[in-house]
Amino acid sequence: MFRKWMICGAALLLMVTATRAETIEDKVAVCAGCHGADGKPVDKTIPTIWGQQAGYLYIQLRDFKRGDRKSDIMQPIATQFERDDMLAIAEYFSQKPWPDLGQPRAPKDVAAKAVSASASVGCPACHLDRFQGDGTVPRLAGMGRDYLAKTIADFRNRARGNNPGMSDLMLATSPDDLAALVEYLAGL
Amino acid sequence: MYVKGLAAFAAALGVGLLSGAAVAQEVKQEKQSVLGNATVSPVTQEQLNAADKNAKDFLLTNGNYAQTRFYPGKQIGRDNVKNLHVAWIFQTDVKESLETSPIVVDGVMYVTTSFSHVYALDAKTGQQLWHYAHKMGPITVYCCGPNNRGVQVLGDRVYLATLDSKLMALNAKTGEVVWTTNIADPELGYSETMAPTVVKDKVLIGTNGGEYGIRGFVRAYDAKTGKQLWNFNTIPENSVGVWATKDATGRDMHRNIQAEKDVLAKIGDPYAKLGGGVWQNPSVDLATNRIYFVVGNPSPDLDGSNRPGDNLYTNSLVSLDLDTGKYVCHFQYIAHDVWDLDAVSPTVLVNVKDKDGKTIPGVIHAGKTGHIYVHDRKDCSLIRFSEAMVPQENMWVLPTKEGARMLPGANGGVEWSPIATDPGQELAYAINLHQPMTYHVESSAYPNGKLWLGGAFKVIPSEKQSGNITAVNYNTGKIKWQVKTPEPMIGGILATAGGLVFTGEGNGKFAAYNSSNGKELWSFRAGAGVNAPPSSYMIGGKQYVVVGAGGNTQLDYKRGNNIIAFTLD
């Protein structure tokens, strides 16, 4: 995993410094290095961005640039973009088909536990029916399992600081319930 | 473009294109607007003023400017409601939370759906006349569902407020856009789900965003041009208030006033990001030219540590002058709220008995606390509050990191659901939730328009939830009758001169009850949650009752996309 990250990161740094993006295709070329040329991320801790909600993708790029969301890889990339670029990139990826990562459905008992935990803090109120997301709220259904687990952990310890409301909700939910949620969401 | 893009980044990485198209698991249906050429009758201000006496139309979201939701027609009554049957069903293109209040103008019905779509329908047949599919901006930030609660018509224009915080006028005949005005920046947490109230060429609108650190407002826009006429900030620059230690019912809220004063000295007045959304329509007193509305919770919802003071005018009844937007009076139910038990359900203007038994103009509001509050319209003062319609326990325990149990849960009591009244019986009808919850507090800095709850309210899975329909005598505060329902209720209710109340449940049941004793007289299974307020109207000498059955995001009730009209043989 470490090796994959190194390659992915090195490729990106080369591209960021070597090219000046012009067209939307040029601007998004860098993304495939980690997020996948076919929409399937090259590493399991990297999020799916194909078919993701445009508003959410824009806000993440904005937050990387502002430094509200930390990432040694994403910050230098986002820094070169203006708001219109970010909106265009977000729209571009939102129009791509969501990739099937082939993750199995959660067993019934795990799903039941996840649904109960979700109802308890009201996840569907923002992520909507079947966790499809909308606007600035991301789709979670079918997202990579390891990325979901890492994100939840990062929310819980506030390493991911650009949505404290999510940190609050994750902190109010037990690790057991969150583990069930990860499995359930990944398998949707 | 698509192939070129793929080729570009594949080449850049020195890898070939992968075979096999990725398949989307879910695709949201994108619909285009369908313009029409409907025959419509322009709505005059005089018609709107007299809406309370008009059984033919249903002109305002809550029936009339007083928002009584009392329909004056009585063809459908206690004796014949058992014969009520489906007249038509219209299926919208959007299968998501449905909170619309159908408006009916001379045989044309206007309904809305989630994501700010509008449909004009033939109210007799359900046939679509036109469909406005709002092209949503990429940035929407909203809590509790992509809802829309309806439109209002004045002249030949239909007024709509959208999820991406725009105010629009549509042509009532065709569905074409006449003008669009940006209300506020959605990137900072502003959104719109309420129906506008249009009166005297002004379009009145509040804003959502109390969960995102906005500064709330109510505004008036020129109905002809969309130009802003006045703005009232629901959070004044001096939001500190009187350091109230008790709520409207006299219960201690366990505030640490000295600690708050210390924070105030350090950070100053927190008014700029203090929340105070306005979720529902104001009522309009045409005689005094005043409006009355309620203001929602402070931001962040559960963490009061960095918002010292009473947080005026959150959780308050507020009255303004209609022409100028100037403050007239207010009454705060819960100062420095840390439970999100705010004021959401729309106000209703009725004559009430004051403490001496004298009949005076009153204004009533049903709270998330489960009380119906009765006020003097002149100065907003509280005359009385009703018996609690839902169990109350451990009020007002302060939220903790681990979670403190308190009833009601944060959804109420009465959520945004409008109440109905029957002035002849001196009764107010409210639908309630009972959801035992624990309240958790966490502290974080203002997150630039992101969700800012300051903790969490958690349903306790092991405890039974329920709902109820409650009739309260607003002149005594006593509960006249109550019908228990298996699930918490959200949506709305309609009372009629036929001696009935109509309301729906999340399990798809839509029913009529005797408005004097709560006896169930008729019911129908809609197949999806009936979580929208019903309306009623007449065409060709026949009375119809109409309601949306599309479920609810906030409580995750089964989604659907039906508008269902009922009539007698």
Interface residues (C-beta under 8 A of the other chain):
Chain A: A11 M15 I24 E25 D26 V28 A29 V30 C31 A32 G33 A37 D38 G39 K40 W50 G51 A54 G55 Y58 I59 R66 D68 L87 A90 E91 Y92 K96 P97 W98 P99 D100 S116 A119 S120 V121 G122 P124 A125 C126 L128 D129 R130 Q132 D134 G135 T136 A141 G142 R158 N162 N163 P164 G165 M166 S167 D168 L169 L171 A172 T173 L188
Chain B: M1 K4 G5 L6 A8 F9 A10 A12 L13 V15 L17 L18 G20 A21 A22 V23 A24 Q25 E26 K28 E96 F115 M136 P138 I139 T140 V141 Y142 C143 C144 G145 P146 L163 E187 E211 G403 H440 E442 S444 A445 P447 N448 K450 L451 W452 L453 G454 G455 A456 K458 V459 I460 P461 T553 Q554 D556 R559
